Amino acid sequence: MNPKQFIGSEAQTTYTEAKAIILPIPYEATTTYRKGCQQGPDAIIEASDQLEAYDEELQQETCFKTSIYTCEAIADTRKNPHLTAEEMLEVTTNTVSELIKDGKFVIALGGEHAITEGVVRAYHQLLSQPFTVVQIDAHGDMRHSYEGSIYNHACVMRRVLDMGLPTLPVGIRSICREEAELIKTQQIPVIWARDIYYDRDWIQKAIAKITTEKVFITIDLDGLDPSLLPGVGTPEPGGLNWYELTRFIREICVNHQVIGCDVMELSPLSDSVVSEFTAAKLVYKLIGYLSL
């Protein structure tokens, strides 16, 4: 039996026909404030059924231009609460590797941000060319370890840096001293949230800092301002608004080859559907921009 499909009955397709693959990864083990992100993938997929197929910005029915298929969930801590980080990373890397080999564009849905290490590792192992990991996030996520684990969600971008990949953190507005020193010593080109607020040319300056043709985009949803998307584990004031984020992603897709992406850390609220609907629309926008 097929899993519930992203954008539902609007565009049913088979795995063989699909260009874009939605990969739910409802893994949660290291969240440190508000929990619930293991419910994020299902909530996004459920909300996507309410999306309009027609994108007024792109003037197209994206789901009919780029066929989409939703895979069965992997690394599901709702079913296996004792799943270790190492096991999650192994199954994630192996699954994404097989999807890449099949020529699919992968959009992973989390789950906590620690998942991104496994997704990026698959591309790193298979691609001969380097690529930049563009990180939309409120937090640096560059600690060496946190709460006794190097696989904590607060360490995921440090693990990406350990792979030798360049990164571009965007929307950052919360870091620790260790991360501040790392940014300085490694000269990591951070686009701070305050830069976005005060500098009208921030997108052009950010794009200019990407030195590779290929790009992977990882989106921690707390990168958006919590007044727009409150359903996250650790909300931080002062984030990106909808049009800043989507304009930036569109410019990346126009100027670079986006090889894959993920959308992480949705923690649904019990009395609102705003966060999951916004996240679902963001995923749909990503697919639309990739078709340009």
GIPEJO-V862088 format. One record per residue. RES is the residue in one letter. SS is DSSP state (hx for helix, st for strand, lp for the rest). Layout:
res:RES ss:SS
res:RES ss:SS
//
This chain:
res:M ss:lp
res:N ss:lp
res:P ss:lp
res:K ss:lp
res:Q ss:lp
res:F ss:lp
res:I ss:lp
res:G ss:hx
res:S ss:hx
res:E ss:hx
res:A ss:lp
res:Q ss:lp
res:T ss:lp
res:T ss:lp
res:Y ss:lp
res:T ss:lp
res:E ss:lp
res:A ss:lp
res:K ss:lp
res:A ss:st
res:I ss:st
res:I ss:st
res:L ss:st
res:P ss:st
res:I ss:st
res:P ss:lp
res:Y ss:lp
res:E ss:lp
res:A ss:lp
res:T ss:lp
res:T ss:lp
res:T ss:lp
res:Y ss:lp
res:R ss:lp
res:K ss:lp
res:G ss:lp
res:C ss:hx
res:Q ss:hx
res:Q ss:hx
res:G ss:hx
res:P ss:hx
res:D ss:hx
res:A ss:hx
res:I ss:hx
res:I ss:hx
res:E ss:hx
res:A ss:hx
res:S ss:hx
res:D ss:lp
res:Q ss:lp
res:L ss:lp
res:E ss:lp
res:A ss:lp
res:Y ss:st
res:D ss:st
res:E ss:lp
res:E ss:lp
res:L ss:lp
res:Q ss:lp
res:Q ss:st
res:E ss:st
res:T ss:hx
res:C ss:hx
res:F ss:hx
res:K ss:hx
res:T ss:lp
res:S ss:lp
res:I ss:st
res:Y ss:st
res:T ss:st
res:C ss:lp
res:E ss:lp
res:A ss:lp
res:I ss:lp
res:A ss:lp
res:D ss:lp
res:T ss:lp
res:R ss:lp
res:K ss:lp
res:N ss:lp
res:P ss:lp
res:H ss:lp
res:L ss:lp
res:T ss:lp
res:A ss:hx
res:E ss:hx
res:E ss:hx
res:M ss:hx
res:L ss:hx
res:E ss:hx
res:V ss:hx
res:T ss:hx
res:T ss:hx
res:N ss:hx
res:T ss:hx
res:V ss:hx
res:S ss:hx
res:E ss:hx
res:L ss:hx
res:I ss:hx
res:K ss:hx
res:D ss:lp
res:G ss:lp
res:K ss:lp
res:F ss:st
res:V ss:st
res:I ss:st
res:A ss:st
res:L ss:st
res:G ss:st
res:G ss:lp
res:E ss:lp
res:H ss:lp
res:A ss:lp
res:I ss:hx
res:T ss:hx
res:E ss:hx
res:G ss:hx
res:V ss:hx
res:V ss:hx
res:R ss:hx
res:A ss:hx
res:Y ss:hx
res:H ss:hx
res:Q ss:hx
res:L ss:hx
res:L ss:lp
res:S ss:lp
res:Q ss:lp
res:P ss:lp
res:F ss:st
res:T ss:st
res:V ss:st
res:V ss:st
res:Q ss:st
res:I ss:st
res:D ss:lp
res:A ss:lp
res:H ss:st
res:G ss:lp
res:D ss:lp
res:M ss:lp
res:R ss:lp
res:H ss:lp
res:S ss:lp
res:Y ss:st
res:E ss:lp
res:G ss:lp
res:S ss:st
res:I ss:lp
res:Y ss:lp
res:N ss:lp
res:H ss:hx
res:A ss:hx
res:C ss:hx
res:V ss:hx
res:M ss:hx
res:R ss:hx
res:R ss:hx
res:V ss:hx
res:L ss:hx
res:D ss:hx
res:M ss:lp
res:G ss:lp
res:L ss:lp
res:P ss:lp
res:T ss:st
res:L ss:st
res:P ss:st
res:V ss:st
res:G ss:st
res:I ss:st
res:R ss:lp
res:S ss:st
res:I ss:lp
res:C ss:lp
res:R ss:hx
res:E ss:hx
res:E ss:hx
res:A ss:hx
res:E ss:hx
res:L ss:hx
res:I ss:hx
res:K ss:hx
res:T ss:hx
res:Q ss:hx
res:Q ss:lp
res:I ss:lp
res:P ss:lp
res:V ss:lp
res:I ss:st
res:W ss:st
res:A ss:hx
res:R ss:hx
res:D ss:hx
res:I ss:hx
res:Y ss:hx
res:Y ss:hx
res:D ss:lp
res:R ss:lp
res:D ss:lp
res:W ss:hx
res:I ss:hx
res:Q ss:hx
res:K ss:hx
res:A ss:hx
res:I ss:hx
res:A ss:hx
res:K ss:lp
res:I ss:lp
res:T ss:lp
res:T ss:lp
res:E ss:lp
res:K ss:st
res:V ss:st
res:F ss:st
res:I ss:st
res:T ss:st
res:I ss:st
res:D ss:st
res:L ss:hx
res:D ss:hx
res:G ss:hx
res:L ss:st
res:D ss:lp
res:P ss:lp
res:S ss:lp
res:L ss:lp
res:L ss:lp
res:P ss:lp
res:G ss:lp
res:V ss:st
res:G ss:lp
res:T ss:lp
res:P ss:lp
res:E ss:lp
res:P ss:lp
res:G ss:lp
res:G ss:lp
res:L ss:st
res:N ss:lp
res:W ss:hx
res:Y ss:hx
res:E ss:hx
res:L ss:hx
res:T ss:hx
res:R ss:hx
res:F ss:hx
res:I ss:hx
res:R ss:hx
res:E ss:hx
res:I ss:hx
res:C ss:hx
res:V ss:hx
res:N ss:hx
res:H ss:lp
res:Q ss:st
res:V ss:st
res:I ss:st
res:G ss:st
res:C ss:st
res:D ss:st
res:V ss:st
res:M ss:st
res:E ss:lp
res:L ss:st
res:S ss:lp
res:P ss:lp
res:L ss:lp
res:S ss:lp
res:D ss:lp
res:S ss:lp
res:V ss:lp
res:V ss:hx
res:S ss:hx
res:E ss:hx
res:F ss:hx
res:T ss:hx
res:A ss:hx
res:A ss:hx
res:K ss:hx
res:L ss:hx
res:V ss:hx
res:Y ss:hx
res:K ss:hx
res:L ss:hx
res:I ss:hx
res:G ss:hx
res:Y ss:hx
res:L ss:hx
res:S ss:lp
res:L ss:lp
//
